[in-house]
Amino acid sequence: MELFKKTASELSELLAKKEISAVELAKDVLERTKAVDDKVGAYITVAEESALAQAAAVDAKRASGEELSALAGIPVAVKDNICTKGTLTTCASKMLYNFKPPYNATAVDKLAAHDMVVTGKVNMDEFAMGSSCENSAVKLTHNPHDLSRVPGGSSGGSAAVVAAGEVPLALGSDTGGSIRQPASFCGVVGLKPTYGAVSRYGLIAFASSLDQIGPFGRSIEDAAMLLDAITGYDPTHDSTSVKTPFEGSVRANLNPDMKGKKIGLPKEYFGEGISEEVRKAVLAAADSYKAMGAEVFEISLPLVDYALPIYYILSSAEASSNLARFDGVKYGYRTPNAGDDLIDLYVKSRSEGFGEEVQRRIMLGTYVLSSGYYDAYYKKARAAQRKIKEEFASAFEQCDMILTPVAPTTAYEIGSKTQDPLEMYAGDICTVSVNIAGLPGLVQPCGFDSSKMPIGMQLIGRPFGEQELLNAGLAFEQASGLKNIIAAL
C-alpha cells in the first residue's frame, strides 16, 4: 500500500481502525523521501530516528487503549524557521548554520500534544525573505511538478514536500504570502490564519506584526485538521495571540453549503499583469460558486495598489530591528577573520552570515527608520496600513468573502527573476494586503495552465473567518475534484 498517496484524513481513519500502524506510515513516507528528495530538495534535516521513535510511542498508546487525537501518528514537516528543541533550526541561513534551539515553538508543542510525527525541517528563503525559495543558503528546492521551476517562497520547502508526497501535512509561515504563493505554485492547500490565531512563540521573526504560522495539506479537510491542532491563546509566551471563535472545531463544523453566500471579486486583482490563464481559472471558480447558489459580484479595493510599497517598508523596518540580534557573539555564525576589534567582528559576521536578499532588506529597513526618513516613509506606511484595514472592513459589509488570484503567473523557471528584485517583489501583489490587514487567506488549486502547472485561487475572509473560508474551500473542492494532487516524480 502506497500510504504516501493518501490524505491526512484518510490516514487518520486507517490508523484509528488499526489497519495500519504509525510506524508503518512513518516508514512509508520516509522511504518516499529517500526516493524523491534528491530531486526535489525540500528537506534541510530529515529526523528519521526521532520520527520512528515518535511513531512507535503512538502505536504503544493505541495498543494500550488510550484515547488519541485524530492526528496521532500523522507525519508532519516543519519549516526551518520554527524552533524544534534539539533539532537544527537554521532559517536556511549561514548565520544559524549550527543552531539547535533549547525549546520548542508553541506550535511544535501543540503538534506533540496531538502525537503527530515530525519528520524533519524543510527549506525556505533565508529568514523567510523571498518568493521563490532561491534565497536559501543551504540548497535549492525544486517544484515537484516541474523540476526546472521554483516551488514559491518563502515556505517553498513546506509546499514542495507535501506536493511531492513526502509528507501529508506541513507547517509554514506567512509574512506577505509565504504560505499562499507556494501553495498555489505547488498545487496544494495553504492557509494563512488571522493574525493572533496561532502563537508566534518560537517562530524566528522576520516582521513580527505580519508573521503568522499556518498549515499546508493536500485537501481542505487536512488543512482544517492541522489548523485545529495549532490555534489557541498562548498567555505565557505570546501576548499577541488570542482566543479564537473556532478554536479546535473547524474540521467538525465543515459545511460546503454556499447558498446565499456573497463573494466579492475585486477588480484591482484581475487587471494588468495577471496572466490570462490565471484570470480565466479564477473566474471559472467564481462561476462554479454561482452554480452553487452564491452571489458573486465585482467590488473595488483601490488602496491595494499601495500594498506592495507599504508591505516592503513595514516588513523591512521590522526585519532590520529583529535581525539586529544576530551579531556573531551569542550563537550562530562568527567570522574567523575579525581579530580583536569588536566592531569588525559584528560587521564581518553579519556580512558573511547574511545573504544578499537579507542584507538588502536590512539596509532598506534601517533607512526608513533613520532620523529624517522615519516620518517620510515608516510613519506614512503605518497610516496607509490603517486605511487598507478600513477598506477591507468596508468591503466585508457587502460580502462574506473575497475571491482573487494568488500570483500573477504560475511557477516560473529557476533563475528567471533573480537578477531583478523588483520583478520578484511584484509577484507578491495579490497576497501582501492580507497580512497588512491581519486577515485570513486560504489558497487551493483551481486548475492548470497550458504547461500543466497548478493554478491557485485565494479566498480572503473577515478576521477569524477561517471556518467560513474552509467551508467555501470544501464546496469548491467537492465541485472541482481538485485535491490530493501529488507530483509524478
N, C-alpha and C positions, 0 to 999 in steps of 0.2 A: 504494500500500500504506500503510495507516494503522499505522505502526510503533508509535505511542504506545499502541496497544491490546494490544500483546504483552508477555508477562512477560520478565524479565531473562534467564531460562534459554532462552527461545525466541529472543530477540535474539542471545544468545551463539552459538547454533547457526547462525543466519543469517550472522553476522559471520565465524565460523570457516570456513563454506563459501564465503565471498566472494559471497554472494547479495545482500548489502547492504554498504555502506561505513560506517565510523564517522561520516564527515561527513554522509552521508545521514540516518543515525539522529539525529545531533545536531540537524540542521536540522528534522527532523520533530517532535521533542519541543519545540524552541524555537518552532516555528510553533504547536504546540498551546498552549504557554504564552501566546503573544500572543493567541490566540483566546479563552482562558477565564480567564486570571488576573486580569483586571479585575473579574470576578465573584467569584472565589474569594479573591483577596488573599493568596496563600500566600507569594510571594517578597518579600523585602526588597531583595535585589540579584540581578539576572539577569546572569550573567557570559557573555554571548553571545560576545564576541570571543575570550576565552581558551578557552571551551568548544570553539569551532570549530577553534582552533589545536591544542588537545589531540587532538581527533578526527583532524585531518589528520596529526599525528605518529603516531598509532596506525596509520592507513592506510599510511603510509610504512614503518613497521616490518613490517607484514604483507606488503606488496609485496616487501620485501627478503628474506622468508623467515624472519624472526626468530620464535622460539617465543614465544607470548604467553599471558598468563593468560586464563582463561575470562571474566574480567570486562573485558578490554581493549576499550575503546570503548563500554562501557555507561555511560549517563548516570546521575549521582547528585547529589542535592541535599543540602546540609549545613545543619543547624540553626545559627542565628546566634550561638550561644554557644561554637562550636567554631572555634578560630583558623585562619584561612586567610591565608597570607602575602600582604600587599599588597592584600587584598580586605577591604572593610568587615566588621567583626565587632562588631555593636552591642549584642548581648544584648537587642534590641528596647527599648533604654533611651535616654533623653536623655543619660544620664551618659556613654555611649560612642558618641555620635552620629557622631563622626568618626574612630573608632579603626581603624587599619589595622595589624594585627599584623606585626611583623618576622620572624615564624616561623610554621610550620605546627604544628598539633596532630599528635601521633604518628599518630592515626587517619587524618588527612588525608594524611600522608606515605605511609601504607600504601595508601590509595586510588591515589595517584600511582604507587607501586611496581607496582600491578596495571594501570596505564594506563587507569584509569577517567576519565571525562569529568565534571568538576564543573561543573554548570550554574548554580550560584549558591547564595545563602544565604536561608534561609526563616524565616518569622515564628515567634514564640514569646511566651509570657508573659514579661514583663520579668524578667531574671535567673533565668528558669525558675521563677518563683514564681506559680503559678496552675494552674487546672484547666480553663480554657475558652479560652485564647488572647485573652481580652478585656483582659488587663492590659498588652498591648503599647503602648509609647509611639509606635510607628511607624504601625500600621494595624490594621484589623480583618480577621481571617481568617474565612471562612465555611465551613460544612460543605458539600462539593460535592454531597452527596445531597439537601440542603435548605438553600438559602442563607439561610434565616431562623434557622438553628440553629448552635450552636457546633461547632467541629471537635474540641473537647477540648484539654487542655493538660498540661504546658506546650509539648510538641512538636507543637502543633496545625498549624503550617505544614508540618512533615515528613509528617504523616499526610495532610493535605489535598492536598499536591502529588502524592502517589502515587495517592490515590483519584481525583483529577481527571484522571489520565492525562498529567500534565505531565512526569513522570519515572518510571521503573520502580522506582527504589530511592532511599532517603534515609537519612541518619544523624540520630538524635535523641539526647537524653539523658534519663535516668530517675532521679529522686531519691525519688519516692514514688508513681510510677505514670505519669510523664510521657511514656513511650513507650506503655505498655499501654492507658491510658484513651483517648487519641486514636485509637489503632489500632482499638479497639472502636467508637468513635463513627463512624469513617470507613470501616469495613468492610475494613481491610487487616490484614496480619500485622505484628506488632511484637514484638520480643524484648528484654527486659531481661536482659543476661548476669549471671553470678555476679560479685560484687564482686571486682575484681582481674583479671578475664579480659581486659579491654580497658584499655589505658593511658589515664589521665586527663590526661596532659600536653597542655596546650593547650585543655582544657575549662575555661572560666571558671567558677570554683567557686561553687556555691550552698551545698551541705553536703558537705564533702569525704569524709566517711565513708560517705555514702549514694549519691553521684552515680555514674552509670555510662553510658557511651556504648553505643548499640545500634542495630540495623538495623530499617528498615521495608521491606516489599516487598508484592507482591500475591499471592505464593504462598509456601508453606513452603520450597520449593527456592530461591527468590530470597533469602529471609531467611538461609538456610544459606550461600549463596554469599557474601553480604556479611559475615556473621559470620566465615567462614573468612578473609576479607581483613583484618579489623581486630583479631583477637585476637592475643595474644602478650606475652611478657615484655618489659618496657622498662627494663632495668637503668640506663640513662643518665639517664632523666628521671622515672620513677615507681616508687618503691620499694614501692608497694602492689600493683603488677602482678605476676603470677605466670605460670609456665609451665603451660598447661592440658593436660589429658589428651587433648583433642580438637583441638588447635591445627591449623588449616588442613585438617582432614579430615572435617568434618561432612557436607558435601554428598556426598562419595564414599561415606560409610557410612550414608546414609539407608536405613532399613528399616521398612516400615509394619506389620510383624507384631506384633500386640497379644496373642497367645495367652499366657495365664499372667501377664500384667502386672496389678499390683494398683493400683487407683486409689481414693484416699480422697475422700469428699465431706464436708467439714467443716460440721456443722450450723449453726455460727455464721454462715456466709456466706450462708445461704439463709433467714434469719429476717426479722424486721420491717424494713421499709424497702426491701427488694428488690422491684421491681415483678413482678407475676405473669407478664408476658410474658418478662421476662429469666429468671426462675426456670424457667419451662417450657422455654425454649430450651436452657438449660444442662443441665437434667435429661434432655432429649431427647438431647443429645450423650452423656451418661452411658449412656443406653440403647443408643446406637449402639456405644459401646465394649464393652458387654456382648455385643452381637451379634457382635462381632469376636473374642470369646473372652477378654476381660479380666474380671477380678474387680473389681466396683465395690461399695463399701460405705461406710457412714457412719462418720465419725470425729469427734472433738471437739478443738477448739483454743480452750479458754476464754479464754486470755490475749490473744487477738487483739482482744477487746473494749477492751483498753487501748492498742491500737496507735496510734490517732489522737493521743491526748494525748502519748504517748511520741514519736511522729514530729514533732509540731509543736514540742515542747520542744527536742529534739535538733537538728532542722534549722534552727530559728530561731536557736539558740545559735551554730551554726556559720556561718550566714549573717551574723550580727552581726559575727563575727570576720573572715570573708572579705571582707566589703564595707567594712571599715574603711579599706582602701587607697584607696578612691575619695574623694579629698579636694579635688578641684579644682585640684591642683598639678601632678601628674606627667603626666596625659594626660586626655583626655575633656573633659567639660563643666566650665567655670569661670564662676561668676556674674559679670556685668559690674557688679554693684552693691555690691561689698564694701568699696571704699575702701582704706585702708591697714591695716586690722585683720585679722590672720591668722585669729583665731578666727571672726570674722564671715565671712571667705572660706570657711572649712570649712563653717560652718552653712548659709550661703545656697547654696553649691554643691551640698551634699547635699540640702537641702530642695527645691531647684529641679530637681535632676538625677534624683532617685529618685521613682518613682510611689508612689501611696498604699499599694498592697499590699506593696511592698518596704519602705517606711518602717514599716508595721505589724509586719512580721516582724523587722526590725532592733530595734525597740523591745521586742518580746516576748523576743527572744534576749538583748538586753542586760540585761533584767530578770532572767531566770532564771540568768544568770551573775554577777549582782551580789552583793556581800557581804550575807550574811543570807538569801539565797534560793538560792544555789548548792546547798547540802545539801538544801533542801526540794524543789527541782524537778529541776535538772540531774543531780545525783548519783543521785537515785531513778529518774530516767528511764533512766540508764545501767544500773542494776541490773535494772530491768524489761526492758530490751533483752536482757540475757543470759538472762533467764527465757524470753523468746519464742524465742530461738535454741534453747534446750534443748527447748522444747515441739515445735518443728518437727523437731528431731533425733529425738525420741521417735516422732513421727508417721511418720517415714520408716523406722522399724524395722518398721512394719506395712504400709506401702505404698510403691510405686515413685514415685508422683507424686500430686499433689493437684489436683482439678478444682473451680473456683469461678467465680462471675460476676466480671466486671471492674469494673462500676459498678452502682449501684442502679437506674439507668434508662438508656435510650438518650439520644442527644444532645438537649439541651433548647434552648429558644428563647434567642436572643441577648438579654442584658439581664435575663433572668428571675431570676438569682440574684446579681447584682452588688451589690445592696443588703444582702445578708445573708452576710457572710464565713463564718459558722459553718455555714450550709447548704451553701455551696460546699465547705468543708473536709470535710464529712460524705461528700461524693461520693468521697473517697479511701479509704473504709473497707475496700474489698476489695483494695487494692493496696499500702498502705504497709508492711504487715508483711513483705512480700518484701524490701524494702530494709533494714528493721530487722534482718532475719536474714541479709542478704547472699546471698540465694538467686537462682537464675534463674527468670524468669517469661515464658511465651510466651502471646501473645494472637492469636487468629484468629477470623474470622467464624463464627457458628454458626446464624445465622438473621436474620429481620427482624421488626420489630414491626408493629402494625396500620397505622402511618403509613409503612411501607416503609423505616424507618431500620434500619441494621445493628445486630445484637446480637453482642457478642463473648463468648468464653469464655476463661478463664485456666487454664493448666496450670503448676503450681509444681513445681520439681524439687529434688533434692539439690544441694549445692554442686558445681558443674562438671558438672551433669547435663544440659547443653544438648543433647547427642546424643539422649538418651532422650526429652526433651521434643519435639524436632523430629521424631523418629520417630513419636511419638504424634500430633503435629500433622499429619503427612503421611497417616497412616492415616485420620484423620477427614476431612481434605480430600478424599481419594480417595473415601471413602464418601458424603460430602455433596455433592461437586461445587462447594463454596463457595470459589472462588478467582478471582483476576483480576477483582474487582468494580470496575468503573470507572463513575463517576457520569455520567449522561446530561445533560451541560450544554448 
